[in-house]
Amino acid sequence: MPLVTGKDLLVKARAHQYGIGAFNTDNLETTQAIIEAAEEMKSPVMLAITEGAMNHSRKRVVDIALYEANRASVPVAVHLDHGENYEICLQCIRLGFTSVMIDKSHLDEASNIAETKRVVEAAHAVGVSVEAEIGVLSGIEEALNVSADHAQLTKPDEAERFMLATEADSLAIAIGTSHGPNKGIGRPFIDHERIKAIADRVPQPLVMHGASGIAQDLVKRLNEAGGALKNAVGIHDEDSAKAVTEGIAKINVGTDLRLAGMTALREVLKQKPAEIDLRKVLGSGP
Ligand code: 13P
């Protein structure tokens, strides 16, 4: 099945109220696991790659993602997650990405609009879709370390102005989620009223970053196998499912995959201390 753009997947998802999973990948094993799971579920999927993942693999993760996407039996978009600037977005477009995110959410509104518009013009000229962001999530956004105290949730009127001005294809909004394994205490707060208010004004697909569920049985297994993950809390499935009915069309998940991968690694290393075949270690799953 050929690669598809982010827009191809997300417009339909918003219209029919389902969510497309965008999963972060850094390597071969994770990429194959994401594609295999999507094929098993007969579900379209987005492979999300950060600049950090590209640097780590000297861009080979992109070749792997494009190769796997092209031969998958389900529609797949290859997406740049949290593109920091115009240059990286253009580099990714040249490499074959079908979707890029430009994240200038830490700038003032006018600068965010101006920078996003530049990327939209270039990307649209070659049929690539663009995700943008306004509002600030707490937690770590790759290079960006945003303090929870300064997290600013997305304002509906600003979101509307921003999308009219930039013509971006989808919009990441700050609604209470955060990146990483520590999303709050108890059941993390999701501002459902805010999602609905933004969706009333923005017809484009909305994106929820920081959507990992952080399965507690995996946290327990990780820690029993020597891990030390403390206060790990994620987004409840019911909150994600509700958000999808309210206008969220793309659900970003990275930490859950890291948690699953590290749990499996710790367990197999503990159970088989004499194993030295890397393939047998990396081939394990939780
Ligand atoms: P998690 O850290 O919740 O997996 O979120 C990932 C993400 O939003 C990537 O953009």
Residues whose N, C-alpha, C, O or C-beta is under 5 A from the ligand:
A	BS01	13P	D81 S178 H179 G180 H209 G210 A211 S212 N252 V253 G254 T255 D256
